[in-house]
Amino acid sequence: MRSVINPQMKLGEDPIANIQLDLRSRDDIPKLLLGLQYIYTIPDVRKEVFSILSEILPVLPSGEKVKAHMGRPGMSQWQILVIGVVRLGLNIDYDRLEELVNQHRTLRQMLGHTDWYDETKYNVQTLKDNLRLFTPEILDRINQVVVKTGHTLVKKSPDDVLHGRCDSFVVETDVHFPTDLNLLFDAIKKIIAWSAKLAEKHKLSGWRQHEHSYRQFKKQYRHIQRLRRSHSKNEAKRAAKEAAIHEACEEYLKQAKELFERATQTRQEVVLAASQISAQEQGLLSKLQVFIGHAEKLSDQIRRRVINGERIPHSEKIFSLFEPHTEWISKGKAGVPVELGVKVCILEDQHRFILHHHVMEKQEDNEVAVPMVEAAKERFSTLNAVSFDKGFHSQENQKKLAKLLDCAALPKKGRCSQAEQERESSETFVKLRKAHSAVESAINGLEHFGLDMCPDEGIKGFKRYVSLSVLARNFYRIGMVVRQQSIDAERTTPPSIRRAA
């Protein structure tokens, strides 16, 4: 049985609205909790957020959601939201998160626990399983409510117009630098492990010495690595080294072929021998087939590149076996020749709230300029001006954005005509361009909120992680505004009234 929040308060439990947070603290936790507390204390906003949170339910293997009134009591959806915001707001791993939710007094109060014999504890797996219930769509809807609530704090009138600034940056994935040699090693390592596991369960031969096979393959891989370290300028030595590398690669590919062909045979034997295959085994067989395909492709690429001297086209390269959505991105930054990850585009307003974001799978900046503005205007109708970098420019974008916005500060690449020079010299355009660099502060803030590198697996995990980071950032911004307004109000209150209070 699941509920958004436990309606029955425990003995000694403080209402969330009455939790005392240290406004003078410079740590991030009070600011995040202050943002959450503010959302909770406004009845209409709380009702709207709780309505969205009620959709967060576990999913059965069949794909059907568990009914809220059935099953064991799990974590309330409010607790999941608080824990998710804290995880991304502090950019911490699950081990530190476990320590905080079990030991941090104020955080436990926000989760609905008391100091009076409340021994409720959370373990790492519970935290992981519950945070994975979030979807990017649900997080985006909550984010819209949070931003609109934040605007009531900073806007003098609901009709005040919004000015945005749009830019993209790379969120790295948790991968090592890819080469065809080390990716083939990764593939064979998993192929050996999974094949041995299946063979042991179904009592099949061929993998009794799988640990020895792995050590021998790894030994050959290390041998190639040592050979490639030489940078001698002597032609004879270089030719001899090149021949040694070719010979070592031939042996490396020979061993790899023997192993993935044996794995293919084992997979076929399991399918034929087993009368009934469990869902877990079916998943293992599917992954094994995928990695065998990777091993075959990488073996072919190594032969073409090392033995035949071919240049492998960029479109054929694999950058990660475990995070296949990883892209090779070169944005031309000084000291950063290449980044391995996925680009994310954000649109921030002048009040430093992130209105909208988009994960750019296989997309360039000029492909997302119009969709970003359309989506942001659908959510926030008062948005009437947005600034961009030159990378977002195209003639088509200029025309479409002119229809959507009063001013689209999108500078043109290359030489401008007289009409374009007049447009880019207008007072509004220049003002927006001068303010555009502030978006780098939002990007830096998001990188501190976990978007320097995504540790979650798969493209679904990546999108969920990005959405949760954006939401945490906006909660943090509300907390900062509420904190500053409280401090300002305290400073302007006469001492006699403060003492009486």
C-alpha positions in Angstrom: 0.0 0.0 0.0 1.4 3.4 -1.1 0.5 6.9 -0.1 1.9 10.3 -1.1 2.5 11.1 2.6 1.5 9.4 5.8 -1.6 11.2 7.0 -1.2 9.9 10.6 1.5 11.8 12.5 3.6 9.9 15.0 4.1 10.9 18.6 6.8 13.5 18.7 6.7 14.3 15.0 6.8 17.9 14.0 4.6 19.1 11.1 6.8 19.8 8.1 5.7 23.5 8.1 7.1 23.8 11.7 10.5 22.3 11.1 13.1 24.9 12.1 15.9 25.3 9.5 19.0 27.3 10.1 18.8 30.3 7.8 22.3 31.3 8.5 23.8 28.0 7.5 26.0 28.1 4.4 25.5 24.4 3.7 23.3 23.3 0.8 21.0 21.0 2.8 19.0 23.7 4.6 18.5 25.5 1.3 17.2 22.4 -0.4 14.9 21.6 2.5 13.7 25.2 2.7 12.6 25.0 -1.0 10.8 21.7 -0.3 9.2 23.1 2.9 7.9 26.2 1.0 6.3 24.1 -1.7 4.7 21.9 1.1 3.3 24.9 3.0 1.2 26.4 0.2 -2.0 24.2 0.1 -2.9 24.6 -3.6 0.7 23.9 -4.7 1.0 21.0 -2.3 -2.2 19.5 -3.6 -1.0 19.8 -7.2 2.4 18.3 -6.5 0.9 15.5 -4.5 -1.5 14.7 -7.3 1.5 14.2 -9.7 3.4 12.2 -7.1 0.5 9.8 -6.7 1.3 8.5 -10.1 4.7 7.2 -8.9 4.1 3.5 -8.4 6.1 0.3 -8.9 5.7 -1.6 -12.2 5.1 -5.3 -12.4 7.1 -7.5 -14.9 4.1 -7.4 -17.2 4.4 -3.6 -17.4 1.3 -3.0 -15.3 1.5 -0.5 -12.4 0.9 -1.8 -8.9 -2.3 -0.6 -7.4 -1.8 2.1 -4.8 -4.1 0.4 -2.2 -2.5 -3.0 -2.5 0.8 -4.6 -1.5 3.2 -3.9 1.4 3.6 -0.4 2.7 6.5 1.2 0.8 8.2 4.6 1.0 5.7 7.4 0.6 6.0 9.5 -2.6 6.9 12.6 -0.6 9.8 10.8 0.9 11.0 9.7 -2.6 10.8 13.3 -3.8 12.8 14.6 -0.8 15.5 11.9 -1.1 15.8 12.4 -4.9 16.2 16.2 -4.5 18.8 15.8 -1.8 20.8 13.2 -3.8 21.1 15.5 -6.9 21.2 18.7 -4.9 24.3 17.5 -3.1 25.7 15.4 -6.0 26.3 12.4 -3.8 26.4 8.7 -4.2 24.0 6.2 -2.6 26.4 5.4 0.2 26.5 9.0 1.5 22.8 9.3 0.8 22.1 6.3 3.0 24.1 7.9 5.8 22.3 11.2 5.6 18.7 9.8 5.5 19.5 7.6 8.5 21.5 10.0 10.6 20.8 13.6 9.6 18.2 14.9 12.1 16.6 17.7 10.1 16.4 15.6 6.9 14.7 12.8 8.9 12.2 15.3 10.2 11.4 16.3 6.6 10.9 12.6 5.8 8.4 12.4 8.6 10.5 10.6 11.3 10.8 11.5 14.9 13.5 11.2 17.6 11.1 9.3 19.8 12.0 5.7 19.2 11.6 5.9 15.4 14.2 3.3 14.3 13.2 3.4 10.6 16.3 2.9 8.5 16.9 2.9 4.7 19.4 0.7 2.9 21.1 1.5 -0.4 19.0 -0.9 -2.5 15.7 0.6 -1.1 16.9 4.1 -2.1 17.9 2.9 -5.6 14.7 1.0 -6.3 12.5 3.9 -5.2 14.3 6.7 -7.0 14.0 4.6 -10.2 10.2 4.9 -10.0 10.6 8.5 -11.2 10.1 9.2 -14.9 11.3 12.3 -16.8 7.7 13.2 -17.6 6.6 13.2 -14.0 9.7 15.2 -12.9 9.0 17.7 -15.7 5.4 18.3 -14.6 6.6 18.8 -11.0 9.3 21.2 -12.2 6.6 23.3 -14.0 4.7 23.6 -10.7 7.9 24.5 -8.8 9.0 27.2 -11.3 5.5 28.8 -11.3 5.6 28.9 -7.5 9.1 30.4 -7.6 7.8 33.1 -10.0 5.3 34.2 -7.4 8.2 34.9 -5.1 10.3 37.0 -7.5 7.8 38.5 -10.0 5.9 41.7 -9.1 3.0 40.7 -11.3 2.0 37.4 -12.9 1.9 39.2 -16.2 5.5 40.3 -16.0 7.3 39.0 -19.1 10.1 36.4 -19.0 13.4 36.7 -20.8 15.3 33.5 -21.4 18.8 32.4 -22.3 19.4 29.1 -24.0 22.6 27.0 -24.3 23.8 23.4 -24.4 26.5 21.5 -22.6 27.8 18.0 -22.3 26.8 15.6 -19.5 29.4 12.9 -19.5 28.6 9.3 -19.1 30.4 6.9 -16.7 32.7 5.3 -19.4 36.4 4.9 -20.0 38.2 6.3 -23.0 37.2 3.9 -25.9 39.5 2.1 -28.2 38.6 -0.9 -30.3 41.1 -3.0 -28.4 39.8 -2.2 -24.9 36.1 -2.4 -26.0 36.8 -5.9 -27.4 38.3 -6.8 -24.0 35.2 -5.5 -22.3 32.9 -7.6 -24.6 34.9 -10.8 -24.1 35.1 -10.3 -20.4 31.2 -10.2 -20.1 30.8 -13.0 -22.7 33.0 -15.3 -20.6 31.2 -14.5 -17.3 27.7 -14.9 -18.7 28.5 -18.0 -20.7 30.1 -19.7 -17.7 27.0 -18.8 -15.5 24.6 -20.3 -18.1 26.8 -23.4 -18.6 27.0 -24.0 -14.8 23.3 -23.8 -14.3 22.4 -26.1 -17.2 25.4 -28.4 -16.7 26.9 -27.7 -20.1 30.6 -28.4 -20.9 33.2 -26.0 -22.4 33.5 -23.4 -19.6 35.1 -25.3 -16.7 38.3 -23.3 -17.1 36.6 -20.0 -17.9 38.8 -18.2 -15.3 42.0 -19.4 -17.0 40.6 -18.4 -20.4 39.9 -14.9 -19.1 43.4 -14.6 -17.6 45.0 -15.7 -20.9 42.9 -13.2 -22.9 43.8 -10.4 -20.5 47.5 -11.3 -20.6 47.4 -10.9 -24.4 45.6 -7.6 -24.1 48.3 -6.3 -21.7 51.0 -7.5 -24.1 49.6 -5.3 -26.9 49.4 -2.4 -24.5 53.1 -2.7 -23.6 54.1 -3.0 -27.3 52.2 0.2 -28.2 54.0 2.3 -25.7 57.2 2.5 -27.7 57.9 5.8 -29.6 61.3 5.1 -31.0 62.5 7.3 -34.0 64.7 4.5 -35.3 63.1 3.2 -38.5 64.3 -0.4 -38.1 63.0 -0.5 -34.5 59.7 1.0 -35.5 59.3 -1.6 -38.3 60.1 -4.4 -35.9 57.7 -3.0 -33.3 54.9 -2.7 -35.9 55.4 -6.3 -37.0 55.3 -7.4 -33.3 52.0 -5.5 -32.8 50.5 -7.1 -35.9 51.5 -10.6 -34.6 50.1 -9.8 -31.1 46.8 -8.5 -32.6 46.4 -11.6 -34.7 46.7 -13.8 -31.6 44.4 -11.5 -29.7 41.8 -11.8 -32.4 42.2 -15.5 -32.7 41.6 -16.0 -28.9 38.6 -13.6 -29.1 37.1 -15.5 -32.0 37.4 -18.9 -30.2 35.7 -17.5 -27.2 32.7 -15.8 -28.8 32.2 -18.7 -31.1 32.1 -21.0 -28.1 29.7 -18.6 -26.4 27.4 -18.7 -29.5 27.4 -22.5 -29.3 26.6 -22.4 -25.5 23.7 -20.0 -26.1 22.2 -22.3 -28.7 22.6 -25.3 -26.4 20.8 -23.5 -23.6 17.9 -22.5 -25.9 17.5 -26.0 -27.1 18.0 -27.8 -23.8 15.8 -25.7 -21.6 12.1 -26.5 -21.8 11.3 -23.3 -19.9 13.5 -20.3 -19.6 12.9 -17.7 -16.8 12.7 -14.0 -17.6 16.1 -13.5 -15.9 17.7 -16.1 -18.1 16.0 -14.7 -21.2 17.5 -11.3 -20.4 20.9 -12.8 -19.9 20.7 -14.7 -23.3 19.6 -11.4 -25.0 22.6 -9.5 -23.5 24.9 -12.3 -24.5 23.7 -12.2 -28.1 24.2 -8.4 -28.2 27.8 -8.6 -26.8 28.7 -11.4 -29.2 27.6 -9.1 -32.0 29.8 -6.3 -30.5 32.8 -8.7 -30.3 32.4 -9.7 -34.0 32.1 -6.1 -35.1 35.1 -4.9 -33.0 37.2 -7.8 -34.2 36.6 -6.8 -37.8 37.4 -3.2 -37.0 40.7 -4.1 -35.3 41.7 -6.3 -38.3 40.9 -3.5 -40.7 42.6 -0.8 -38.8 45.7 -2.6 -37.4 46.4 -5.3 -40.0 45.0 -3.7 -43.2 45.8 -0.1 -42.3 42.3 1.2 -43.0 40.8 4.3 -41.4 37.5 3.4 -39.7 34.7 5.9 -40.5 33.4 7.8 -37.4 29.9 6.6 -38.0 30.9 2.9 -37.5 32.7 3.4 -34.2 31.4 2.2 -30.9 32.1 4.4 -27.8 30.7 2.3 -25.0 29.3 -1.2 -24.7 27.5 -0.5 -21.4 26.3 3.0 -22.2 25.5 2.8 -26.0 23.9 6.3 -26.0 27.4 7.8 -25.4 28.5 10.2 -28.1 31.9 11.5 -29.1 31.5 15.3 -28.8 34.0 18.0 -29.6 32.8 21.5 -28.8 36.1 23.2 -29.4 36.7 24.2 -25.8 40.3 25.1 -24.7 41.9 22.1 -23.0 38.9 19.9 -23.7 39.4 18.3 -27.1 36.7 15.7 -26.7 33.9 14.8 -24.2 32.1 11.4 -24.0 28.5 11.8 -23.1 25.3 13.4 -24.4 24.5 17.1 -24.9 21.7 18.7 -22.8 20.1 22.0 -23.7 18.6 24.2 -21.0 16.5 27.4 -21.1 16.8 29.6 -18.1 14.9 32.8 -17.3 16.1 36.1 -15.8 15.1 35.0 -12.3 17.5 32.0 -12.6 14.8 29.3 -12.8 15.3 26.6 -15.5 12.1 26.7 -17.5 12.8 23.7 -19.8 15.5 21.2 -20.7 16.1 18.7 -23.5 18.4 15.7 -23.8 19.9 16.0 -27.3 20.3 12.5 -28.6 22.2 12.7 -31.9 21.1 16.3 -32.3 23.0 19.6 -33.0 22.2 23.0 -31.4 20.5 24.4 -34.5 18.0 21.4 -34.5 16.7 22.2 -31.0 16.4 26.0 -30.9 12.8 26.1 -32.1 11.5 23.1 -30.2 13.0 24.5 -26.9 11.2 27.8 -27.3 7.9 26.2 -28.4 8.0 23.9 -25.3 8.9 26.7 -22.9 6.2 29.0 -24.3 3.6 26.2 -24.0 4.5 26.0 -20.3 5.2 29.7 -19.6 3.2 31.9 -22.0 4.8 35.2 -20.8 8.2 34.2 -22.3 8.7 36.8 -25.1 12.5 37.0 -25.6 15.3 34.4 -25.7 19.1 34.7 -26.4 21.2 32.1 -28.1 24.8 31.4 -29.2 25.8 31.4 -32.9 25.7 27.6 -32.9 21.9 27.7 -32.8 21.7 29.8 -36.0 20.1 28.8 -39.2 17.9 30.8 -41.6 14.9 28.6 -40.9 15.4 29.1 -37.1 15.5 32.9 -37.6 12.2 32.9 -39.4 10.4 30.6 -37.0 11.7 32.3 -33.8 10.7 35.7 -35.1 7.1 34.4 -35.1 7.3 32.9 -31.7 9.1 35.7 -29.8 9.2 39.5 -29.7 12.9 39.3 -29.8 15.1 36.3 -30.6 18.7 37.3 -29.9 20.2 34.7 -32.2 23.4 36.1 -33.8 24.2 35.1 -37.4 27.3 33.2 -38.4 29.6 35.0 -40.8 29.1 38.4 -42.4 25.8 40.2 -41.8 23.8 42.2 -44.3 22.8 45.8 -43.5 19.4 44.7 -42.3 20.9 42.0 -40.1 23.4 44.5 -38.6 20.5 46.8 -37.7 18.7 43.9 -36.1 21.7 42.9 -34.0 22.4 46.5 -33.1 18.9 47.1 -31.6 18.7 48.0 -27.9 16.8 44.9 -26.9 19.0 42.5 -28.9 22.2 44.0 -27.3 20.7 43.9 -23.9 19.8 40.2 -24.2 23.2 39.3 -25.6 25.0 41.0 -22.7 22.9 39.0 -20.3 23.4 35.8 -22.2 26.7 34.8 -20.5 24.8 34.3 -17.2 23.6 31.0 -18.6 27.1 29.7 -17.9 26.4 30.2 -14.2 23.3 27.9 -14.6 25.3 25.3 -16.4 28.0 25.4 -13.7 25.3 25.1 -11.0 23.8 22.1 -12.7 27.3 20.5 -12.9 27.5 20.9 -9.2 24.1 19.3 -8.9 25.2 16.1 -10.5 25.4 17.0 -14.2 29.2 16.8 -14.5 28.9 13.0 -15.0 25.9 10.8 -14.9 26.4 7.5 -13.0 23.0 6.1 -13.8 22.7 3.3 -16.4 21.0 3.5 -19.8 19.4 6.3 -21.6 16.3 6.1 -19.4 18.5 6.5 -16.3 20.3 9.3 -18.0 17.1 11.3 -18.8 15.7 10.7 -15.3 19.0 11.8 -13.7 19.1 15.1 -15.8 15.4 15.8 -15.0 15.9 15.3 -11.3 19.0 17.5 -11.3 17.0 20.4 -13.0 14.2 19.9 -10.4 16.7 20.0 -7.5 18.3 23.1 -8.9 14.9 24.9 -9.0 14.1 23.8 -5.5 17.4 25.1 -4.4 16.7 28.4 -6.1 13.4 28.7 -4.2 15.2 27.9 -1.0 17.7 30.7 -1.7 15.0 33.3 -2.4 13.0 32.3 0.7 16.1 32.4 2.8 17.1 35.8 1.6 13.7 37.3 2.0 13.5 35.9 5.6 16.9 37.4 6.4 16.0 40.8 4.9 12.7 40.8 6.8 14.6 40.0 10.0 17.0 42.9 9.4 14.2 45.4 8.9 12.2 44.3 11.9 12.7 46.6 14.9 14.6 44.9 17.8 11.7 45.4 20.2 9.3 43.4 17.9 11.9 40.6 17.4 12.3 40.3 21.2 8.6 40.1 21.7 8.3 37.4 19.0 
